[in-house]
Amino acid sequence: MAAVGTLSDEALKRKERLKAMRDKHAAPQNDVDMQYETEKAELKERLPKPTFRSYKPGSEKLKDHSMDTIKPSDVTDIIKDQIDAGKTEHVVSEVDLNNLAPRKPDWDLKRDVSKKLEKLERRTQRAIAELIRERLKASQDDLAYVVMGEGVGREVDDDD
C-alpha cells in the first residue's frame, strides 16, 4: 500500500507543479495583455481625430467631429484698399533715357561682326589699290606721264 500512497502523493505533487507552471506562464500573458491594452489606449490618444469640413457624416459618433459651416467673409473693403493703392501716381524726377530706350534688335550682331568687318575693310582697300596698279600697267602709260598730264591740266586751269 505504501506504493499506492506514494503514487498518489507523486500525482498530487505533479498536479501542483503543473498548476504552478500554468500560473507562471499565464501571469506574463496577462501582463502582455495589459501592456497591449495600454499601448492601444495610448495609440488612440496619439492618433489625430478626423475633422469633417465639407462632409456631413451620417453616424452620430462622427457628427461630433464635423465642423460648423462657415460663411465667407466680406472682402470688398480689402479690394477697395488695393485698388486705391494702385491708383496713386508716382512722380519720378529723373529719367535715364538710356535705360528706358530698348536696344536695337541687332546690336549684338553688330558687336560680334565689327572685328571681322575691320579686317575686310583693310583687305578691300588693298584690293582696290592693286586693281588701280594693274590698270595702269595694262594701259602701258608711264606713271610719270599720267602724273604730268594731270599736272599740265592744273596749270592751264590756274592761268585762267
LINNOR-V75070 format. One line per field, one symbol per residue. phi: phi as a letter, one per 40 degrees, with the letter a starting at -180 (. if undefined). burial: + if it has 24 or more other C-alpha atoms within 12 Angstrom, else -. A space follows every 10 residues. Layout:
# LINNOR-V75070
phi->???
burial->???
This chain:
# LINNOR-V75070
phi->.ccccccccc cccccccccc cccccccccc cccccccccc cccccccccc bbcbbbcccc cccccccccb ccccbccccc cccccccccc bbcbbccccc cccccbcccc cccdcccccc cccccccccc cccccccccf cccccccccc cccccccccc
burial->---------- ---------- ---------- ---------- ---------- ---------- ---------- ---------- ---------- ---------- ---------- ---------- ---------- ---------- ---------- ----------
